[in-house]
């Protein structure tokens, strides 16, 4: 069983948000969608945080790690 990609999760979240924004969803379905959406947000945030941590470690020629300056400072 393959794991869902970041992009697939984000696409699903966008569909949930669009559906909820339309406001034509029965309450029970809206609650389920909201719960699913909040779960996806947490998963996506965790993946982004992990990716950021990986990017902050740049390896110099001598093998030592230096912080990657995300904001260009």
mmCIF file of the N, C-alpha and C atoms, coordinates in Angstrom:
data_MODEL
# 
_entry.id   MODEL 
# 
loop_
_atom_site.group_PDB 
_atom_site.id 
_atom_site.type_symbol 
_atom_site.label_atom_id 
_atom_site.label_alt_id 
_atom_site.label_comp_id 
_atom_site.label_asym_id 
_atom_site.label_entity_id 
_atom_site.label_seq_id 
_atom_site.pdbx_PDB_ins_code 
_atom_site.Cartn_x 
_atom_site.Cartn_y 
_atom_site.Cartn_z 
_atom_site.occupancy 
_atom_site.B_iso_or_equiv 
_atom_site.pdbx_formal_charge 
_atom_site.auth_seq_id 
_atom_site.auth_comp_id 
_atom_site.auth_asym_id 
_atom_site.auth_atom_id 
_atom_site.pdbx_PDB_model_num 
ATOM 1   N N  . UNK A 1 1  ? 0.844   -1.180 0.000  1.00 0.00 ? 1  UNK A N  1 
ATOM 2   C CA . UNK A 1 1  ? 0.000   0.000  0.000  1.00 0.00 ? 1  UNK A CA 1 
ATOM 3   C C  . UNK A 1 1  ? 0.891   1.246  0.000  1.00 0.00 ? 1  UNK A C  1 
ATOM 4   N N  . UNK A 1 2  ? 0.730   2.094  -1.003 1.00 0.00 ? 2  UNK A N  1 
ATOM 5   C CA . UNK A 1 2  ? 1.579   3.277  -1.097 1.00 0.00 ? 2  UNK A CA 1 
ATOM 6   C C  . UNK A 1 2  ? 1.023   4.423  -0.251 1.00 0.00 ? 2  UNK A C  1 
ATOM 7   N N  . UNK A 1 3  ? 1.954   5.232  0.258  1.00 0.00 ? 3  UNK A N  1 
ATOM 8   C CA . UNK A 1 3  ? 1.573   6.369  1.091  1.00 0.00 ? 3  UNK A CA 1 
ATOM 9   C C  . UNK A 1 3  ? 1.144   7.533  0.200  1.00 0.00 ? 3  UNK A C  1 
ATOM 10  N N  . UNK A 1 4  ? 0.187   8.288  0.668  1.00 0.00 ? 4  UNK A N  1 
ATOM 11  C CA . UNK A 1 4  ? -0.297  9.439  -0.063 1.00 0.00 ? 4  UNK A CA 1 
ATOM 12  C C  . UNK A 1 4  ? 0.778   10.523 -0.071 1.00 0.00 ? 4  UNK A C  1 
ATOM 13  N N  . UNK A 1 5  ? 0.990   11.144 -1.234 1.00 0.00 ? 5  UNK A N  1 
ATOM 14  C CA . UNK A 1 5  ? 2.012   12.169 -1.344 1.00 0.00 ? 5  UNK A CA 1 
ATOM 15  C C  . UNK A 1 5  ? 1.523   13.486 -0.735 1.00 0.00 ? 5  UNK A C  1 
ATOM 16  N N  . UNK A 1 6  ? 2.464   14.373 -0.493 1.00 0.00 ? 6  UNK A N  1 
ATOM 17  C CA . UNK A 1 6  ? 2.146   15.700 0.021  1.00 0.00 ? 6  UNK A CA 1 
ATOM 18  C C  . UNK A 1 6  ? 1.162   16.400 -0.913 1.00 0.00 ? 6  UNK A C  1 
ATOM 19  N N  . UNK A 1 7  ? 1.425   16.331 -2.205 1.00 0.00 ? 7  UNK A N  1 
ATOM 20  C CA . UNK A 1 7  ? 0.590   17.001 -3.190 1.00 0.00 ? 7  UNK A CA 1 
ATOM 21  C C  . UNK A 1 7  ? -0.829  16.438 -3.203 1.00 0.00 ? 7  UNK A C  1 
ATOM 22  N N  . UNK A 1 8  ? -0.949  15.133 -3.058 1.00 0.00 ? 8  UNK A N  1 
ATOM 23  C CA . UNK A 1 8  ? -2.277  14.508 -3.026 1.00 0.00 ? 8  UNK A CA 1 
ATOM 24  C C  . UNK A 1 8  ? -3.045  14.949 -1.782 1.00 0.00 ? 8  UNK A C  1 
ATOM 25  N N  . UNK A 1 9  ? -2.348  15.010 -0.650 1.00 0.00 ? 9  UNK A N  1 
ATOM 26  C CA . UNK A 1 9  ? -2.993  15.459 0.588  1.00 0.00 ? 9  UNK A CA 1 
ATOM 27  C C  . UNK A 1 9  ? -3.445  16.907 0.457  1.00 0.00 ? 9  UNK A C  1 
ATOM 28  N N  . UNK A 1 10 ? -2.586  17.744 -0.119 1.00 0.00 ? 10 UNK A N  1 
ATOM 29  C CA . UNK A 1 10 ? -2.922  19.154 -0.295 1.00 0.00 ? 10 UNK A CA 1 
ATOM 30  C C  . UNK A 1 10 ? -4.119  19.312 -1.228 1.00 0.00 ? 10 UNK A C  1 
ATOM 31  N N  . UNK A 1 11 ? -4.161  18.537 -2.282 1.00 0.00 ? 11 UNK A N  1 
ATOM 32  C CA . UNK A 1 11 ? -5.280  18.568 -3.219 1.00 0.00 ? 11 UNK A CA 1 
ATOM 33  C C  . UNK A 1 11 ? -6.581  18.163 -2.524 1.00 0.00 ? 11 UNK A C  1 
ATOM 34  N N  . UNK A 1 12 ? -6.514  17.126 -1.707 1.00 0.00 ? 12 UNK A N  1 
ATOM 35  C CA . UNK A 1 12 ? -7.693  16.683 -0.958 1.00 0.00 ? 12 UNK A CA 1 
ATOM 36  C C  . UNK A 1 12 ? -8.165  17.775 -0.007 1.00 0.00 ? 12 UNK A C  1 
ATOM 37  N N  . UNK A 1 13 ? -7.216  18.406 0.683  1.00 0.00 ? 13 UNK A N  1 
ATOM 38  C CA . UNK A 1 13 ? -7.562  19.497 1.601  1.00 0.00 ? 13 UNK A CA 1 
ATOM 39  C C  . UNK A 1 13 ? -8.223  20.647 0.856  1.00 0.00 ? 13 UNK A C  1 
ATOM 40  N N  . UNK A 1 14 ? -7.693  20.998 -0.302 1.00 0.00 ? 14 UNK A N  1 
ATOM 41  C CA . UNK A 1 14 ? -8.287  22.079 -1.097 1.00 0.00 ? 14 UNK A CA 1 
ATOM 42  C C  . UNK A 1 14 ? -9.719  21.749 -1.508 1.00 0.00 ? 14 UNK A C  1 
ATOM 43  N N  . UNK A 1 15 ? -9.976  20.495 -1.847 1.00 0.00 ? 15 UNK A N  1 
ATOM 44  C CA . UNK A 1 15 ? -11.335 20.072 -2.215 1.00 0.00 ? 15 UNK A CA 1 
ATOM 45  C C  . UNK A 1 15 ? -12.271 20.166 -1.016 1.00 0.00 ? 15 UNK A C  1 
ATOM 46  N N  . UNK A 1 16 ? -11.785 19.766 0.154  1.00 0.00 ? 16 UNK A N  1 
ATOM 47  C CA . UNK A 1 16 ? -12.597 19.842 1.372  1.00 0.00 ? 16 UNK A CA 1 
ATOM 48  C C  . UNK A 1 16 ? -12.949 21.288 1.678  1.00 0.00 ? 16 UNK A C  1 
ATOM 49  N N  . UNK A 1 17 ? -11.960 22.167 1.593  1.00 0.00 ? 17 UNK A N  1 
ATOM 50  C CA . UNK A 1 17 ? -12.193 23.583 1.873  1.00 0.00 ? 17 UNK A CA 1 
ATOM 51  C C  . UNK A 1 17 ? -13.211 24.163 0.896  1.00 0.00 ? 17 UNK A C  1 
ATOM 52  N N  . UNK A 1 18 ? -13.045 23.853 -0.380 1.00 0.00 ? 18 UNK A N  1 
ATOM 53  C CA . UNK A 1 18 ? -13.979 24.360 -1.394 1.00 0.00 ? 18 UNK A CA 1 
ATOM 54  C C  . UNK A 1 18 ? -15.402 23.868 -1.118 1.00 0.00 ? 18 UNK A C  1 
ATOM 55  N N  . UNK A 1 19 ? -15.522 22.612 -0.752 1.00 0.00 ? 19 UNK A N  1 
ATOM 56  C CA . UNK A 1 19 ? -16.825 22.026 -0.456 1.00 0.00 ? 19 UNK A CA 1 
ATOM 57  C C  . UNK A 1 19 ? -17.470 22.719 0.745  1.00 0.00 ? 19 UNK A C  1 
ATOM 58  N N  . UNK A 1 20 ? -16.672 22.951 1.782  1.00 0.00 ? 20 UNK A N  1 
ATOM 59  C CA . UNK A 1 20 ? -17.207 23.598 2.982  1.00 0.00 ? 20 UNK A CA 1 
ATOM 60  C C  . UNK A 1 20 ? -17.544 25.062 2.727  1.00 0.00 ? 20 UNK A C  1 
ATOM 61  N N  . UNK A 1 21 ? -16.765 25.726 1.882  1.00 0.00 ? 21 UNK A N  1 
ATOM 62  C CA . UNK A 1 21 ? -17.031 27.133 1.565  1.00 0.00 ? 21 UNK A CA 1 
ATOM 63  C C  . UNK A 1 21 ? -18.339 27.313 0.803  1.00 0.00 ? 21 UNK A C  1 
ATOM 64  N N  . UNK A 1 22 ? -18.738 26.306 0.051  1.00 0.00 ? 22 UNK A N  1 
ATOM 65  C CA . UNK A 1 22 ? -20.000 26.393 -0.691 1.00 0.00 ? 22 UNK A CA 1 
ATOM 66  C C  . UNK A 1 22 ? -21.196 26.409 0.259  1.00 0.00 ? 22 UNK A C  1 
ATOM 67  N N  . UNK A 1 23 ? -21.041 25.791 1.417  1.00 0.00 ? 23 UNK A N  1 
ATOM 68  C CA . UNK A 1 23 ? -22.081 25.812 2.428  1.00 0.00 ? 23 UNK A CA 1 
ATOM 69  C C  . UNK A 1 23 ? -23.302 24.964 2.138  1.00 0.00 ? 23 UNK A C  1 
ATOM 70  N N  . UNK A 1 24 ? -23.239 24.129 1.140  1.00 0.00 ? 24 UNK A N  1 
ATOM 71  C CA . UNK A 1 24 ? -24.389 23.299 0.772  1.00 0.00 ? 24 UNK A CA 1 
ATOM 72  C C  . UNK A 1 24 ? -24.188 21.844 1.179  1.00 0.00 ? 24 UNK A C  1 
ATOM 73  N N  . UNK A 1 25 ? -23.463 21.635 2.268  1.00 0.00 ? 25 UNK A N  1 
ATOM 74  C CA . UNK A 1 25 ? -23.142 20.293 2.744  1.00 0.00 ? 25 UNK A CA 1 
ATOM 75  C C  . UNK A 1 25 ? -23.959 20.033 4.002  1.00 0.00 ? 25 UNK A C  1 
ATOM 76  N N  . UNK A 1 26 ? -24.583 18.843 4.102  1.00 0.00 ? 26 UNK A N  1 
ATOM 77  C CA . UNK A 1 26 ? -25.295 18.509 5.335  1.00 0.00 ? 26 UNK A CA 1 
ATOM 78  C C  . UNK A 1 26 ? -24.359 18.595 6.542  1.00 0.00 ? 26 UNK A C  1 
ATOM 79  N N  . UNK A 1 27 ? -24.901 18.927 7.693  1.00 0.00 ? 27 UNK A N  1 
ATOM 80  C CA . UNK A 1 27 ? -24.103 19.150 8.887  1.00 0.00 ? 27 UNK A CA 1 
ATOM 81  C C  . UNK A 1 27 ? -23.194 17.965 9.209  1.00 0.00 ? 27 UNK A C  1 
ATOM 82  N N  . UNK A 1 28 ? -23.716 16.771 9.170  1.00 0.00 ? 28 UNK A N  1 
ATOM 83  C CA . UNK A 1 28 ? -22.914 15.584 9.486  1.00 0.00 ? 28 UNK A CA 1 
ATOM 84  C C  . UNK A 1 28 ? -21.733 15.434 8.539  1.00 0.00 ? 28 UNK A C  1 
ATOM 85  N N  . UNK A 1 29 ? -21.974 15.636 7.276  1.00 0.00 ? 29 UNK A N  1 
ATOM 86  C CA . UNK A 1 29 ? -20.910 15.559 6.274  1.00 0.00 ? 29 UNK A CA 1 
ATOM 87  C C  . UNK A 1 29 ? -19.900 16.677 6.486  1.00 0.00 ? 29 UNK A C  1 
ATOM 88  N N  . UNK A 1 30 ? -20.391 17.858 6.815  1.00 0.00 ? 30 UNK A N  1 
ATOM 89  C CA . UNK A 1 30 ? -19.500 19.001 7.062  1.00 0.00 ? 30 UNK A CA 1 
ATOM 90  C C  . UNK A 1 30 ? -18.595 18.724 8.254  1.00 0.00 ? 30 UNK A C  1 
ATOM 91  N N  . UNK A 1 31 ? -19.149 18.129 9.296  1.00 0.00 ? 31 UNK A N  1 
ATOM 92  C CA . UNK A 1 31 ? -18.344 17.818 10.477 1.00 0.00 ? 31 UNK A CA 1 
ATOM 93  C C  . UNK A 1 31 ? -17.265 16.786 10.144 1.00 0.00 ? 31 UNK A C  1 
ATOM 94  N N  . UNK A 1 32 ? -17.631 15.764 9.380  1.00 0.00 ? 32 UNK A N  1 
ATOM 95  C CA . UNK A 1 32 ? -16.652 14.749 8.970  1.00 0.00 ? 32 UNK A CA 1 
ATOM 96  C C  . UNK A 1 32 ? -15.563 15.372 8.105  1.00 0.00 ? 32 UNK A C  1 
ATOM 97  N N  . UNK A 1 33 ? -15.975 16.220 7.174  1.00 0.00 ? 33 UNK A N  1 
ATOM 98  C CA . UNK A 1 33 ? -15.018 16.870 6.288  1.00 0.00 ? 33 UNK A CA 1 
ATOM 99  C C  . UNK A 1 33 ? -14.088 17.785 7.073  1.00 0.00 ? 33 UNK A C  1 
ATOM 100 N N  . UNK A 1 34 ? -14.638 18.503 8.039  1.00 0.00 ? 34 UNK A N  1 
ATOM 101 C CA . UNK A 1 34 ? -13.821 19.375 8.873  1.00 0.00 ? 34 UNK A CA 1 
ATOM 102 C C  . UNK A 1 34 ? -12.787 18.574 9.652  1.00 0.00 ? 34 UNK A C  1 
ATOM 103 N N  . UNK A 1 35 ? -13.217 17.457 10.216 1.00 0.00 ? 35 UNK A N  1 
ATOM 104 C CA . UNK A 1 35 ? -12.309 16.586 10.963 1.00 0.00 ? 35 UNK A CA 1 
ATOM 105 C C  . UNK A 1 35 ? -11.210 16.048 10.045 1.00 0.00 ? 35 UNK A C  1 
ATOM 106 N N  . UNK A 1 36 ? -11.599 15.597 8.869  1.00 0.00 ? 36 UNK A N  1 
ATOM 107 C CA . UNK A 1 36 ? -10.612 15.100 7.904  1.00 0.00 ? 36 UNK A CA 1 
ATOM 108 C C  . UNK A 1 36 ? -9.647  16.218 7.505  1.00 0.00 ? 36 UNK A C  1 
ATOM 109 N N  . UNK A 1 37 ? -10.177 17.408 7.307  1.00 0.00 ? 37 UNK A N  1 
ATOM 110 C CA . UNK A 1 37 ? -9.355  18.547 6.919  1.00 0.00 ? 37 UNK A CA 1 
ATOM 111 C C  . UNK A 1 37 ? -8.339  18.922 7.984  1.00 0.00 ? 37 UNK A C  1 
ATOM 112 N N  . UNK A 1 38 ? -8.767  18.927 9.250  1.00 0.00 ? 38 UNK A N  1 
ATOM 113 C CA . UNK A 1 38 ? -7.832  19.289 10.318 1.00 0.00 ? 38 UNK A CA 1 
ATOM 114 C C  . UNK A 1 38 ? -6.737  18.226 10.450 1.00 0.00 ? 38 UNK A C  1 
ATOM 115 N N  . UNK A 1 39 ? -7.090  16.968 10.218 1.00 0.00 ? 39 UNK A N  1 
ATOM 116 C CA . UNK A 1 39 ? -6.089  15.897 10.243 1.00 0.00 ? 39 UNK A CA 1 
ATOM 117 C C  . UNK A 1 39 ? -5.066  16.112 9.120  1.00 0.00 ? 39 UNK A C  1 
ATOM 118 N N  . UNK A 1 40 ? -5.563  16.459 7.950  1.00 0.00 ? 40 UNK A N  1 
ATOM 119 C CA . UNK A 1 40 ? -4.667  16.701 6.822  1.00 0.00 ? 40 UNK A CA 1 
ATOM 120 C C  . UNK A 1 40 ? -3.758  17.899 7.080  1.00 0.00 ? 40 UNK A C  1 
ATOM 121 N N  . UNK A 1 41 ? -4.298  18.942 7.673  1.00 0.00 ? 41 UNK A N  1 
ATOM 122 C CA . UNK A 1 41 ? -3.488  20.123 7.990  1.00 0.00 ? 41 UNK A CA 1 
ATOM 123 C C  . UNK A 1 41 ? -2.332  19.736 8.907  1.00 0.00 ? 41 UNK A C  1 
ATOM 124 N N  . UNK A 1 42 ? -2.615  18.947 9.919  1.00 0.00 ? 42 UNK A N  1 
ATOM 125 C CA . UNK A 1 42 ? -1.566  18.519 10.846 1.00 0.00 ? 42 UNK A CA 1 
ATOM 126 C C  . UNK A 1 42 ? -0.504  17.683 10.137 1.00 0.00 ? 42 UNK A C  1 
ATOM 127 N N  . UNK A 1 43 ? -0.941  16.777 9.265  1.00 0.00 ? 43 UNK A N  1 
ATOM 128 C CA . UNK A 1 43 ? -0.004  15.944 8.520  1.00 0.00 ? 43 UNK A CA 1 
ATOM 129 C C  . UNK A 1 43 ? 0.857   16.786 7.584  1.00 0.00 ? 43 UNK A C  1 
ATOM 130 N N  . UNK A 1 44 ? 0.219   17.739 6.900  1.00 0.00 ? 44 UNK A N  1 
ATOM 131 C CA . UNK A 1 44 ? 0.951   18.594 5.975  1.00 0.00 ? 44 UNK A CA 1 
ATOM 132 C C  . UNK A 1 44 ? 1.949   19.489 6.713  1.00 0.00 ? 44 UNK A C  1 
ATOM 133 N N  . UNK A 1 45 ? 1.535   20.019 7.854  1.00 0.00 ? 45 UNK A N  1 
ATOM 134 C CA . UNK A 1 45 ? 2.445   20.853 8.650  1.00 0.00 ? 45 UNK A CA 1 
ATOM 135 C C  . UNK A 1 45 ? 3.656   20.039 9.105  1.00 0.00 ? 45 UNK A C  1 
ATOM 136 N N  . UNK A 1 46 ? 3.429   18.806 9.515  1.00 0.00 ? 46 UNK A N  1 
ATOM 137 C CA . UNK A 1 46 ? 4.528   17.945 9.958  1.00 0.00 ? 46 UNK A CA 1 
ATOM 138 C C  . UNK A 1 46 ? 5.487   17.653 8.805  1.00 0.00 ? 46 UNK A C  1 
ATOM 139 N N  . UNK A 1 47 ? 4.942   17.407 7.620  1.00 0.00 ? 47 UNK A N  1 
ATOM 140 C CA . UNK A 1 47 ? 5.792   17.146 6.460  1.00 0.00 ? 47 UNK A CA 1 
ATOM 141 C C  . UNK A 1 47 ? 6.596   18.379 6.086  1.00 0.00 ? 47 UNK A C  1 
ATOM 142 N N  . UNK A 1 48 ? 5.960   19.556 6.144  1.00 0.00 ? 48 UNK A N  1 
ATOM 143 C CA . UNK A 1 48 ? 6.677   20.792 5.838  1.00 0.00 ? 48 UNK A CA 1 
ATOM 144 C C  . UNK A 1 48 ? 7.783   21.062 6.852  1.00 0.00 ? 48 UNK A C  1 
ATOM 145 N N  . UNK A 1 49 ? 7.488   20.821 8.113  1.00 0.00 ? 49 UNK A N  1 
ATOM 146 C CA . UNK A 1 49 ? 8.490   21.028 9.155  1.00 0.00 ? 49 UNK A CA 1 
ATOM 147 C C  . UNK A 1 49 ? 9.678   20.091 8.946  1.00 0.00 ? 49 UNK A C  1 
ATOM 148 N N  . UNK A 1 50 ? 9.394   18.853 8.599  1.00 0.00 ? 50 UNK A N  1 
ATOM 149 C CA . UNK A 1 50 ? 10.461  17.887 8.344  1.00 0.00 ? 50 UNK A CA 1 
ATOM 150 C C  . UNK A 1 50 ? 11.305  18.315 7.147  1.00 0.00 ? 50 UNK A C  1 
ATOM 151 N N  . UNK A 1 51 ? 10.644  18.765 6.087  1.00 0.00 ? 51 UNK A N  1 
ATOM 152 C CA . UNK A 1 51 ? 11.370  19.222 4.903  1.00 0.00 ? 51 UNK A CA 1 
ATOM 153 C C  . UNK A 1 51 ? 12.224  20.442 5.235  1.00 0.00 ? 51 UNK A C  1 
ATOM 154 N N  . UNK A 1 52 ? 11.692  21.352 6.028  1.00 0.00 ? 52 UNK A N  1 
ATOM 155 C CA . UNK A 1 52 ? 12.444  22.540 6.423  1.00 0.00 ? 52 UNK A CA 1 
ATOM 156 C C  . UNK A 1 52 ? 13.683  22.160 7.223  1.00 0.00 ? 52 UNK A C  1 
ATOM 157 N N  . UNK A 1 53 ? 13.532  21.208 8.134  1.00 0.00 ? 53 UNK A N  1 
ATOM 158 C CA . UNK A 1 53 ? 14.672  20.755 8.929  1.00 0.00 ? 53 UNK A CA 1 
ATOM 159 C C  . UNK A 1 53 ? 15.747  20.145 8.039  1.00 0.00 ? 53 UNK A C  1 
ATOM 160 N N  . UNK A 1 54 ? 15.318  19.393 7.036  1.00 0.00 ? 54 UNK A N  1 
ATOM 161 C CA . UNK A 1 54 ? 16.284  18.789 6.119  1.00 0.00 ? 54 UNK A CA 1 
ATOM 162 C C  . UNK A 1 54 ? 17.004  19.849 5.295  1.00 0.00 ? 54 UNK A C  1 
ATOM 163 N N  . UNK A 1 55 ? 16.280  20.889 4.901  1.00 0.00 ? 55 UNK A N  1 
ATOM 164 C CA . UNK A 1 55 ? 16.882  21.947 4.092  1.00 0.00 ? 55 UNK A CA 1 
ATOM 165 C C  . UNK A 1 55 ? 17.810  22.848 4.890  1.00 0.00 ? 55 UNK A C  1 
ATOM 166 N N  . UNK A 1 56 ? 17.603  22.930 6.188  1.00 0.00 ? 56 UNK A N  1 
ATOM 167 C CA . UNK A 1 56 ? 18.442  23.809 6.993  1.00 0.00 ? 56 UNK A CA 1 
ATOM 168 C C  . UNK A 1 56 ? 19.841  23.236 7.204  1.00 0.00 ? 56 UNK A C  1 
ATOM 169 N N  . UNK A 1 57 ? 20.034  22.009 6.809  1.00 0.00 ? 57 UNK A N  1 
ATOM 170 C CA . UNK A 1 57 ? 21.346  21.373 6.950  1.00 0.00 ? 57 UNK A CA 1 
ATOM 171 C C  . UNK A 1 57 ? 22.009  21.259 5.580  1.00 0.00 ? 57 UNK A C  1 
ATOM 172 N N  . UNK A 1 58 ? 22.875  22.181 5.314  1.00 0.00 ? 58 UNK A N  1 
ATOM 173 C CA . UNK A 1 58 ? 23.636  22.140 4.071  1.00 0.00 ? 58 UNK A CA 1 
ATOM 174 C C  . UNK A 1 58 ? 25.042  21.633 4.408  1.00 0.00 ? 58 UNK A C  1 
ATOM 175 N N  . UNK A 1 59 ? 25.530  20.766 3.590  1.00 0.00 ? 59 UNK A N  1 
ATOM 176 C CA . UNK A 1 59 ? 26.835  20.169 3.864  1.00 0.00 ? 59 UNK A CA 1 
ATOM 177 C C  . UNK A 1 59 ? 27.917  20.942 3.106  1.00 0.00 ? 59 UNK A C  1 
ATOM 178 N N  . UNK A 1 60 ? 28.939  21.386 3.851  1.00 0.00 ? 60 UNK A N  1 
ATOM 179 C CA . UNK A 1 60 ? 30.082  22.059 3.245  1.00 0.00 ? 60 UNK A CA 1 
ATOM 180 C C  . UNK A 1 60 ? 31.024  21.028 2.645  1.00 0.00 ? 60 UNK A C  1 
ATOM 181 N N  . UNK A 1 61 ? 32.025  21.514 1.948  1.00 0.00 ? 61 UNK A N  1 
ATOM 182 C CA . UNK A 1 61 ? 33.003  20.621 1.329  1.00 0.00 ? 61 UNK A CA 1 
ATOM 183 C C  . UNK A 1 61 ? 33.676  19.706 2.340  1.00 0.00 ? 61 UNK A C  1 
ATOM 184 N N  . UNK A 1 62 ? 33.898  20.221 3.562  1.00 0.00 ? 62 UNK A N  1 
ATOM 185 C CA . UNK A 1 62 ? 34.580  19.406 4.567  1.00 0.00 ? 62 UNK A CA 1 
ATOM 186 C C  . UNK A 1 62 ? 33.633  18.467 5.316  1.00 0.00 ? 62 UNK A C  1 
ATOM 187 N N  . UNK A 1 63 ? 32.354  18.456 4.922  1.00 0.00 ? 63 UNK A N  1 
ATOM 188 C CA . UNK A 1 63 ? 31.383  17.560 5.533  1.00 0.00 ? 63 UNK A CA 1 
ATOM 189 C C  . UNK A 1 63 ? 30.649  18.138 6.719  1.00 0.00 ? 63 UNK A C  1 
ATOM 190 N N  . UNK A 1 64 ? 31.027  19.344 7.154  1.00 0.00 ? 64 UNK A N  1 
ATOM 191 C CA . UNK A 1 64 ? 30.320  19.948 8.280  1.00 0.00 ? 64 UNK A CA 1 
ATOM 192 C C  . UNK A 1 64 ? 29.021  20.587 7.801  1.00 0.00 ? 64 UNK A C  1 
ATOM 193 N N  . UNK A 1 65 ? 28.071  20.613 8.689  1.00 0.00 ? 65 UNK A N  1 
ATOM 194 C CA . UNK A 1 65 ? 26.760  21.168 8.350  1.00 0.00 ? 65 UNK A CA 1 
ATOM 195 C C  . UNK A 1 65 ? 26.704  22.638 8.719  1.00 0.00 ? 65 UNK A C  1 
ATOM 196 N N  . UNK A 1 66 ? 26.038  23.420 7.859  1.00 0.00 ? 66 UNK A N  1 
ATOM 197 C CA . UNK A 1 66 ? 25.795  24.826 8.153  1.00 0.00 ? 66 UNK A CA 1 
ATOM 198 C C  . UNK A 1 66 ? 24.312  25.094 7.964  1.00 0.00 ? 66 UNK A C  1 
ATOM 199 N N  . UNK A 1 67 ? 23.739  25.963 8.772  1.00 0.00 ? 67 UNK A N  1 
ATOM 200 C CA . UNK A 1 67 ? 22.318  26.274 8.603  1.00 0.00 ? 67 UNK A CA 1 
ATOM 201 C C  . UNK A 1 67 ? 22.050  26.885 7.233  1.00 0.00 ? 67 UNK A C  1 
ATOM 202 N N  . UNK A 1 68 ? 20.981  26.488 6.630  1.00 0.00 ? 68 UNK A N  1 
ATOM 203 C CA . UNK A 1 68 ? 20.550  27.047 5.356  1.00 0.00 ? 68 UNK A CA 1 
ATOM 204 C C  . UNK A 1 68 ? 19.705  28.269 5.659  1.00 0.00 ? 68 UNK A C  1 
ATOM 205 N N  . UNK A 1 69 ? 20.084  29.418 5.119  1.00 0.00 ? 69 UNK A N  1 
ATOM 206 C CA . UNK A 1 69 ? 19.393  30.670 5.385  1.00 0.00 ? 69 UNK A CA 1 
ATOM 207 C C  . UNK A 1 69 ? 18.177  30.783 4.478  1.00 0.00 ? 69 UNK A C  1 
ATOM 208 N N  . UNK A 1 70 ? 17.013  30.447 4.996  1.00 0.00 ? 70 UNK A N  1 
ATOM 209 C CA . UNK A 1 70 ? 15.778  30.426 4.218  1.00 0.00 ? 70 UNK A CA 1 
ATOM 210 C C  . UNK A 1 70 ? 15.389  31.823 3.759  1.00 0.00 ? 70 UNK A C  1 
ATOM 211 N N  . UNK A 1 71 ? 15.618  32.840 4.588  1.00 0.00 ? 71 UNK A N  1 
ATOM 212 C CA . UNK A 1 71 ? 15.162  34.187 4.281  1.00 0.00 ? 71 UNK A CA 1 
ATOM 213 C C  . UNK A 1 71 ? 16.238  35.033 3.603  1.00 0.00 ? 71 UNK A C  1 
ATOM 214 N N  . UNK A 1 72 ? 17.352  34.459 3.294  1.00 0.00 ? 72 UNK A N  1 
ATOM 215 C CA . UNK A 1 72 ? 18.391  35.169 2.579  1.00 0.00 ? 72 UNK A CA 1 
ATOM 216 C C  . UNK A 1 72 ? 19.093  36.252 3.373  1.00 0.00 ? 72 UNK A C  1 
ATOM 217 N N  . UNK A 1 73 ? 19.167  36.100 4.670  1.00 0.00 ? 73 UNK A N  1 
ATOM 218 C CA . UNK A 1 73 ? 19.813  37.106 5.523  1.00 0.00 ? 73 UNK A CA 1 
ATOM 219 C C  . UNK A 1 73 ? 21.296  36.847 5.613  1.00 0.00 ? 73 UNK A C  1 
# 
